[in-house]
Amino acid sequence: MTNEQRLTRVFVELADTLVDEFDALDFLSTLTERSVELLNADAAGVILIDRHSVLHVVASTTDQAQLLELLELQNDEGPCLDCLQTGRPVINVGAEQTRSRWPRFSEALSDVGFQSAHAIPLRLRDSVLGAMNLFCSSDSRLSDVDAAVGQALADIATIGLLQERAARQSGLIAEQLQLALNNRVLIEQAKGVLMASADLDVDRAFQLMRDYSRRNSQAVKDVARRVVDRALTADDLRRP
């Protein structure tokens, strides 16, 4: 499959999620997964701004990515925060400048096995909803084409979130983001159940739930709730 064909399939997949039963968390998880595949990153995550201007980690492809984004928020430094403040991409900073610009973030980045990071805004004109982080195990640079593809993916995600507000009422986007945050808590609980009951690592636990939800056309949050209620086990999730 050519790069152009892969990119077309991803845009179709993202557009296909913009339906009546819109699930913001699943939508953003798909965004991060496909961005990793298309942009040769090793992990990705999304930070969103809620209606009270508070930042939250909403989606991430790995536990390490989630940890780094949380550290950005706790230490008030990192490419994602700069991206949110300016509404512009923060890419190709370089290892040496990363260390001088964000010393605590740079140390944490190295501690979890990454060498470089990029941030791309989720924006539409003057509206900045959040930013997507890309993490790379090498000192990786995004080409002009890669940067354009990353911004296009972020833009379609922004449109997906904002179109619900336009379709219904101005307060719906805040409600959806809050729902996504609530669902995130439920999914974290489900991960813990699977880790404790089946000796899985956190990334594998989430992947099992995502795979099961897709095979059975169920929202991830509903699968997570059944795991927490002990109605689904790890063996059930693995079963075709």
C-alpha positions, 0 to 999 in steps of 0.5 A: 500500500502506498503512503497516499493510499494509507493516508486516504484510508486514515482520513476515511476512518476518521471521517467515518467516526463523525456519526450520531453516536460520537465518542470523543475518547475513541475518536482521539485514540484513533487519531493518536494511533494513526498519527504514530503509524503515518508519521513514524513516531513511537508514541502519541498523546492528546491534551485538551482544554476543558471549559474552565481552561484546565488542561487534561491528558485525554488520549495516549498510545502508551503508558509512557506517553501518558506519563510524559504528558502528565509531567508536562502539566505538572512541571508547566513545561514542554513542547505541548504547552508551548504549542497550546500557548501559541497555537503553532506547531512545535517541531524539530527542536533538537536534543540540545535545545530541548534540554535547555528549553525544557530541562525537566521535560527533557530528563523525563523524556530520556528516562522513558526511552525517547529522544525527541518530541513534537507538538501539533495544535488542534485548532481551527482559526482562533479556536485552540482545543488542545495539542497532540504530542508525538514522541520518538525513540530517535532524534527524529525530525519531521519533514515538511510533508510529515508536518503538513500531514500531522497538522491535517490529522489534527485539523480533522480532529478539531473539526470533528469535535467542533462540528457537534457544537455547531450541530446542537448547542454551544455548550455541547463540546464542553459536555463531550470533553467532560464525558471523555474525561469521565470515560478515561477514569473508567478505562483506567479502572478497567486497565487496573482490573485486567492488570491485576487479574490477568497479569497484563501490562497497561498498554496490552490491557487497553489494546485488548479492550480496543480490539474487543470494542471494534470486533463487537461494535461497542464503545470502549467505555462500555467494554471498560464498564463491563470489565470493571463490573467483572462481566468481561475477563481478559479471556473474553476480550481475547476470544474472536 
